[in-house]
Amino acid sequence: MSPTFENELIDSLKRIDDDDAASLVSEQAFVELERAIVASPPATVRRRAGRTRRPGAARLPMFALAVAATVAAIVLAATGVFSGDGPAAVQPADAAILHGAFRTLAHPGTIVIESYRGIARLNPKPPASKTTTRFSAREIIDTPDGQGAQNELNLEVPLAGSGVQIGEVNGNNELYDPKNATVYISSQFGSDITKGQRPGTYIYTLPKTFFPPGVSGPVTPQLTITAAQAKALRDGTADVIGPLPDEGRQAAAHLKVITLVRNPVETAEIRAQLKAGKFKVSGTTTTDGRPAIKLVGIRGNPIKEYDVAPGTYAPIREVVRQPGNLTIVTYSEYRVLPATPANARLLNLALRHPNARVDRNHADYLAAEKRLLNGR
């Protein structure tokens, strides 16, 4: 299968604002929700290879994800948007469109194949200065249920030559160089893990290349980890955060192993806003030369417009407008597949290029990364 699909990343999921949710949810529900919130660690996750992000996008803190998911579920139950009858204000035909748009998007237990192109503009209103960025990508992303590795493949890498592909699969970074027909594979953490002095322990050392050239970070000692932690780092289900500043000690820091926090899929915010009943059907339109059904955001939804294909309800375009920021994304194709072992093979660069040479030498991978992804 040769994907030609284009979509966009929405990694900056937002919680439903309290004013909107409060009109639909009881005070007791919010008290119970507040008790469930757990603060996420304020640390930088080590950079990994994989997909790029649209300008300004960021990892969503875990407590925000919990709040968004829980409040959305409460609102969903309270309004009955997808329960069959739907709220009284929504006509049956419109409810069917909203339901179809929701069900079409990627969800846990699927693999999404997507392509997109877009434009992001900061300070879009004069007389303020404008900063415009154009971006595009072609990606395959695994969205497993529960915990798991971050498995994703970028088939169109910005700032790299034509045909360069990069991904991360089950704890390995993968890179394809079309000029020498070679797939480079290297463990994200394996080269930095050694056996400890005590039986059953291992040592993780922050790589020398962690900080950019010319930048000296805080003094960060090695981290002693268990065999289970070493295995989790190698198979991609754990991550290292830090350097974290040591309390009371200037210029000193430490590292910490955590369960991997996977990036949300690109359409996660769209799906959450649909689930929360924050779209209404506006009518039909033509977008990018294609017939479309236009949905408009309501009650504080940052996604002001969302156009979907009639019948399939696949994404065509979204317009995200927030203070000082405007992003327009056009989707050329969007496919959601079940996360079966056969479909998971789509993320494997060696299987995608059966005639390529496979190089598992860590130094060779780093050299290829520097050669092909310089400036990325």
TARANOR-V719380 format. One record per pair of residues at least 12 apart in sequence whose C-alpha atoms are under 6 Angstrom apart, sorted by the first residue. I is the first residue (numbers start at 0). J is the second residue. Records with the same first field share a line. If there is no record, write none. Layout:
# TARANOR-V719380
I: J ; J
This chain:
# TARANOR-V719380
4: 113 ; 114 ; 331 ; 332 ; 333
5: 113 ; 114 ; 115 ; 137 ; 330 ; 331 ; 332
6: 113 ; 114 ; 115 ; 330
7: 115 ; 265
8: 53 ; 265
9: 265 ; 266
10: 56 ; 57 ; 263
11: 56 ; 57
12: 268
14: 67
36: 62
37: 62
38: 62
39: 60 ; 61
42: 240 ; 241
43: 240 ; 241
44: 240
48: 172
49: 165 ; 166 ; 167
50: 153
71: 275
74: 275
75: 275
100: 312
101: 270
105: 335
107: 142 ; 143 ; 144
108: 142 ; 143 ; 144 ; 338
109: 142 ; 336 ; 337 ; 338
110: 140 ; 141 ; 142 ; 335 ; 336 ; 338
111: 139 ; 140 ; 334 ; 335
112: 138 ; 139 ; 333 ; 334
113: 137 ; 138 ; 332 ; 333
114: 136 ; 137 ; 332
115: 135 ; 136 ; 329 ; 330
116: 134 ; 135 ; 328 ; 329
117: 133 ; 134 ; 327 ; 328 ; 329
118: 132 ; 133 ; 326 ; 327
119: 131 ; 132 ; 325 ; 326
120: 324 ; 325
121: 323 ; 324
122: 323 ; 324
136: 155
137: 153 ; 154 ; 155
138: 152 ; 153 ; 154
139: 151 ; 152
147: 236
148: 169 ; 235 ; 236
149: 261
150: 167 ; 168
151: 166 ; 167
152: 165 ; 166 ; 346
153: 165 ; 166
159: 371 ; 372
162: 177
163: 175 ; 176
169: 234 ; 235
170: 186 ; 187 ; 233 ; 234 ; 235
171: 185 ; 186 ; 187
172: 184 ; 185 ; 187
180: 355
181: 355 ; 356 ; 357
182: 357
183: 358 ; 359 ; 364
184: 359
185: 359 ; 361
188: 233
189: 233
191: 203 ; 204
199: 226
200: 224 ; 225 ; 226
201: 223 ; 224
202: 222 ; 223 ; 224
203: 221 ; 222
204: 221
217: 250 ; 251 ; 252
218: 251 ; 252
219: 252 ; 253
236: 259
237: 257 ; 258 ; 259
238: 256 ; 257 ; 259
239: 255 ; 256
240: 254 ; 255
241: 254
242: 254
277: 296 ; 297
278: 295 ; 296 ; 297
279: 294 ; 295
280: 294
281: 293 ; 294
291: 306 ; 307 ; 308 ; 309
292: 306 ; 307
293: 305 ; 306
294: 306
301: 319 ; 320
302: 318 ; 319
303: 318 ; 319
304: 317 ; 318
305: 317
315: 329 ; 330
316: 328 ; 329 ; 330
